[in-house]
Amino acid sequence: MIERVPRSRSLLLDVTPFRESPAFARLWVGQAISGIGGQMTIVAVGLHIYELTRSTLAVSLVGIIALGPTVIAGLYGGTLADAFDRRRVALISGLVAWISTGTIATLAWFGSESVGSLYVLTAITAAAATVLGTAQFAITPRLLRKELLPAASALGGITSGISITVGPAVAGVLVALVGFGWTYSVDVILFVAAFVGILTLPAMPPLASVARPGFASIAGGLRFLRIAPNIRMNFLVDIIAMVFGTPRVLFPAAGALVLGGGAITVGVLTAAYAIGALICSVFSGRLGTIRMHGRAIGIAVQFYGTFIAGFGAVLAVVMLGGLSTGRQTDLHGGQLLAIGLAALMLAGAGASDNVSAIFRSTMLQSAVPDEYRGRLQGVFVVVVTGGPRIGDLYVGIAATIGMLWVPPIVGGVIIVVLVAILVRRSASFRSYDALNPVP
C-alpha cells in the first residue's frame, strides 16, 4: 500500500508554484510555447526522412546518431550548470539550438535538405537542447520551496503534454498541407518564447565551490551517484522503460501502411501519448500527498509497459486480421476503430509515464544537494533522452526483421517483468519516503 502525506489536497493540479514564484511561471510559459515548436520539428524530421528513404530504420537512426552528442552534452552540460550561472548556461545553449533549427528550415525552403544534413543538424539541436534542459531543470529548486517540487513536476507534465499534444498534431497537418519549410519555420518563431522566460530569470550563480567543468567534475558527480542507491534505481527503471517502450519510430509506417491516414495519423498517435500525460497532470493534485515515491514509480512504470504492449496488440490485430489496406488514403471503419484504440493505449502509456516522471523528478530535485544537482540533472537528461534513442534502434531493428507489432508487445512484457524484479530486490527504493529524502 502506498502511504500518503496526512493532509487533504484537491484532485486538480496544484498551481501554488505560479503564485509563489513569478520567475518560475515565466520560465514555465516559455518552455510550454517553445516546446510546441520543438515537438513539431521532431515529428517533421521523422516524416521528412521517411519520405526521403521509406525506411523505418532510417527514421530510427535520427535518434541513434544524436545519442553520442546528447550523452556528452548532458554530462558536460551538468558541469557547466554547477560551475557557472545557470541562467547564462541556459541562454547560450538555447541560442545554439535555435540557430540549428533555423538552418534546417532554411535548407528545407531552398530544397537543399538531405538525409545527412537532417541527421547532423538534428544531432546539434539535440545536444544543445540537452544542455538547456539540464540548466532549466537544475534552476527549478532554486526558485521554489522543496514542498512545492511535486507540484512543479506536475506542471512540467502539463508543459510536456501541451507541447506533445499540440506540436505533433500541428506538424502532421502543416506537413500535409504546406510542407516542411513552414513547419520548421514555426518552430524557429516559437522558440523566442524560451528566450523571454530565460532572460527574465534572476542570476543563478553557484552556491558552493565546485570543480571547473571537465572530466574531474563529471567524475565527482558520478562518485556521488555511486553512493546514491535510490537515484541509481530511479535512472535504471526509467532506462528500461524507455529502451523497451518507445514505439515512436513505428508511427510513420503505421500511418502509411497499417492504420492509414499518413501524416495526420502520425500526429494523432504522437499527440495521444501527450494527451494522456496532460490529463494526468491536470488531475495530479493528490499525487503530491504520496510519500512512498519508490513504490509509486515501480507501479507506474509497470502500467506503462502494459499500455505499450496493448498498442502493439492493436497493430497485431490490424495486420494479422487483414484490416490494413497498405495505402495512406484508404480509411474504413475498422481502421478508424484501430486508430482510436491505438491512441487510447498510447494515452494510457503517457499518463503512466507522467506519474512516474513526477515522482522521479521530485526525488532527484529533493534528495540531491545543490552543488551536485547540475551534474546529476545532466545524467538524468542523458537517461530520458538517450534511453528513447536506444529504444528507437531496438524498435527499428526489431520491426525490420519482424512485424511492426512485435517490438511494442515484447518490449512491454520486458518492462513489466524487469521492473517488478528490480523494485522487489531494492529495499531502500521501496521504502523511500518523501518526508525524509535520501539519495
N, C-alpha and C positions, 0 to 999 in steps of 0.2 A: 504493500500500500504506500502511495506517495504522500508524505506528510506535507501539511500546508502551514504557512505562517498564520498564526491565530488572529487574523483581522479580516473584516469584511471589505470587499472591493467589488466595484461594478464589473459586469461582464464586458462592457465596452472598453475600448482602448484607453489607456491612461495617458493623457496629454499634459500632465504636470511638467515634464521637461521643457515644453514650449513656454509655459508661463514663467518658470524659474530662470530660464537661460535664453534670452533673445538671440544670442550668438549661435547657440545650438539650433534654434529654429531657422535662422537664415542659412546655416550650413545644410540643414536637412532639406530645405526647399531647393537649394542649388543642386544637391545630389539627386533629388527626385526628377527635376527637369532635365538635367544633363544625362541622367541615366536612361531616359526615354530615347534620346538620340543614340546613346551607346548601344542599346539593345537593337535599335533599328539597323545599325551598321553590322552588328554580329550576324543578324539574320540575313541581311542583304549580301554579305560576303559569302555566306554559305550557299545562298541561291545563285550568286554570281559564278562561283566556282563550279557548282553543279551544272549550270548552263553551259559553261565552257568545256567541261570534261564528261558530264553524265556519269560521274563516278562518286559513290558514297565514300569510298576510301580516300579520294582526293579531298572531299569535304572534311573528313576526319583529320587529315594532315594539317589543316589550318591550326588546330589546337596543338598538335604534336610539335610542329615547327616553332610555335611560340612558347613551348614549355620551358626550354632552356633559358631564354631571356627572362621569362617570368620568374623562374626559380632564383636566378641571380639577382634580379631586381627586387624580389621580396626580401631576400636575406640582406643584401647591401642596403636596400631602402630602409629596412628596420634600423640599421646602424645610423643612417642619416637622421631618422626621426628621433633617435635617442641623443644624438650628439649636437644637433642644430635646432634652430627654431622650427617647430613642426609646421607652422603656418607657411614659412618660406619654402620648405621642402614640398608641401602640397601645391603651392603656386607654380614652382618651376616644373615639377613633374606633370601637372595639368597642362602647362603650355606645350610640352613636348608631345603629349597625346593629341592635343588639338591640332598641331601642325601636321602630324602624321595622318590624321583623319582627313584634313584638308587636302593633302596630297592624293589620297585615294579618290576623293571627289573630283579633283582636277583631272586625273588620269581617266576617270570614267566619262567626264564631259567631252574629252578630246578623243575618246575611243582608243586610248593608248594602254589600257589595262591589260595585264597578262596574269596567268596563274602565279607566276613567280613574283611579280610585283605585289599582288594581293597577299601572298604568304609573308613577304618581307615587311611590308607596311603594317600588316596586322600584328606581327610579332613586336614591332616597335611600339605600337599603340598598347598592346597588352603589357609590355614591360613598364611603360610609363604609368599606365593605369594601376599597376600593382604597387608602385611606389606611392602614388596618390592615395590609393585605398589604405595602405599601411599608415600613412601620416594621418588621414582623416579618422581612422578607427582609433588610433592612439590619442587623438585630440579629445574625443568624447568624454573620457573620465576626468579630464581637466575642466570641463565645462559644467559637470553635473555632480550632485552628491551620489555616493555609492548606492544609496537606497533607490535611486531613480534609474540605475543602469538596466534593470529588466525592462522597464517601460521604454527606455531609449532603444534597446534591442528590438522591441516590438515595433517601434516607429521605423526602425531600419527595415523591418519586414514590409511595412507599408511602402517605403521608398522602392524596395525591390519589386514589390507587387505592382506598383504603378508603372515602373519602368518596363517590366517584362510583360505586363498586360497591354499597355498602350503601344510600346515600341514595336514589338513583332507584328502586331495587327496592322499598324500603320505601314510598316515596312512591306508586308505582303501586298497591301493594296497599292502602295506607291510603285513598287517594282512592277506589278502587273499593269498599272495604268500609265506611268510616266517614265519608268526606267530607273537605272541605278544611280545616275548622276544626281538627280533630285533627291533621292533617298539619302545618299551620303551627305549632301549639302545641308539637309535639315539637321543632321547630327552636328555639323560644324556650327550652325547657328545656335542650337540649344545648349551647346557646351559653354556658351558665355555665362549661363546662369551659375555654373560651378565656380567660375572666377569671382562672381559677385559674392557668393557665400564664403569663399576663402578670404578675399580681400577685407571683408568686414569683421574677421575674427580678431581677437586680441593677440598680442605676441605670445608665443608658446616656447620660450627658451627652456633648456634642460633644468630640472630641479636639483640634480645632483651631478657630480663629476663622473663622466663616463669615458671609455676609451674612444680614441679617434676612429672614424669609420675605416673598416678594413677587416682582415681575417681575425685579428685578435679580438675585436669587438664581436664579430659573429660567433667566435669560439666561446666567448663569455656568455652569450645568450644561450648557446647550445648546452653549456655546462649547467646553466640554471635549469634547462629543460630536463636534464638527467636526474635532477633531484625533485622533479615535479611530476609525480606519477599520474595525478588526476588530469593535468594538462596534456600529458602524453596520450592518455587514453582518449581524451577529448579529440585530439588530432587523429588518432588511429581509427576510431569509429567513423569519423567523417570521411577519411580516405577510402575506407571500404565502401561506404555508401556512394561516393562519387565515382569511384573506379568501375563498380559493377552496376550502377544505377543511373547512368547518364545517357539516355537514348536519343539526344537531340540530333545527332548526325543522321538518324533514320528518317527524320521528318521530311526532307526534300523528296526522298524516294517514296515515302509513304503517300505524300500528296500527289506525286506524279504517276505512281504505278499501282498502289494498293487501295488507298481510300478515295483517291480522286480529288479534284479541286485545285491542284497545283499550289502556287504560292500562297493563295488565300488559306488553304488548309494548313500549310506550314505555320502561318501566322496564328491560326486558331489553336493548334496544338501547343505552340510555344506559349501563347497567352494563357491557355488553360492552367498551366503549371503556376503561373504568377497569380492568376485569379484565386486559386486555392490558397496561396500564401497571403494574398491581400485580405481575403475574407477571414482567414485565421487571425491575422494581425488586428483587424477591426474588432474582433471579439476576444482579444487576448488579455483583458483586464484581470481575470482570475489567475492567469499563468504567473503573475508576479507574487502570488501567495504560496507558490510551491517551493518547498525548501530543499528537497532531495533531488538536486539537479542531475546527478549522475544517472540515477534510475530513470528519470524522466527522459533523458537523452536516449538511453537504450531502448525504451518503449517506442519513442517517436521514430527512431531510425528503423526499427523492425516494421512499423506500419508503412514507412517509406518503401522498403523493399517489397512489401506485399502489393502496394499500388503499382509499382514498376512492373512486377510480374503480371498484374492484371492488364496493364497496357499491352504487354507482349501477347497475352491471351486473346485480346481483341484482334490484333493483327493476324494471329494464327487462324482464328475463326474465319476472317475475311478471305485469307489466302487459300486455306485448305477447303473452305466451303464454296469456293468458286464465285464469291461475290465481287472480286476485283475485276475491272474491265481492262486495266493496263493503259488507260488513257485519262488524261487530266480532265477532259471536258465532260465525261460521262459520269453523272451522279444520279443513282437511283435510290429508292427508299432504303434499301438495305445498307448502302454505303453511308447515307446520311445518318442512319442509326449508329453505324460503326464509328463514324467521326464523333458523334455525341458521346458514345461510351468511352472511346479513347481519350477524349477531352476530360471526361469525368474521372478516369483513372489518374490522369496527369494532375488534375486539380487536387485530388487526394494526396498525391505524392508531394505537391507543392505545399499543402497545408502541414503535412507531417514534417517536411524539411524545415519549414518555418518555425515550428515548435522546437525542434532540435537546435536550430540556429539561435533562437532567443536564449536558451539555456547555455549553449556553448559559448556564445559571445559574452554573456554575463559572467560566467565562470572565468573566462580569460581576463576580462577587464577588472574584476574584483579581487582575484587571487594573485595576480602578478604585480609586483612593485613597479612604480612609475619608471624607474631607471632602466628596467628591462622591457617595458611594455612595447616600445617600438620594435625591438628585435623579435619578441615573441609574436607580436602582431604580424611581423614580416613572415615568420614561419606559418602563421595562421593563413595569411593570404596565399602563400605558396600552396598550402593544403587545399584551400577552397577554389583556387584557380588551376593548380596543377593536377589535382585529382580528376576533375572532369575531362581534362585533356588526355590523360591516360585512358580514361573511360571512353573517350572518342575513338582512340585507337583500338581498344578492345571491341567496341561495337562495330567499327568499320571492318576489322578483320573477320570477326565472327559472322557478320552479315554477308561478307564476300564469299566465305567458304560454306555458308549455310543459308537459311532463310532469314528474312528480316525479323521474324518474331522470336528467333532463338535467343539472341543476346539479352533482351529485357527479361524473358522468363527465367533463364538460367541465372542471370545477374541478380534478380530479385530474390531467388531462393538462397543464393550465396550470402546476400546481405543479412537476411533473417537468421540464418544458421550461425554465421560467424559472429555477429554482434551478440546474439544470445550467449554464446560460449564465452566471449571475452568479458562481457559485463558480469557474468556469473563468477568468473575467476578473479575479478578485481574487487576485493572487499572495500578498499578505500574509495573507489569510484562509486560503488553502490551506496556508501554511507556519506558521500559529500553533502555537506549542509550549507545552504546559502547564508545562514546566520553566523557561520564560522568558516569562511572560505579558506581552504588550504590547497596550495598548488600541487 
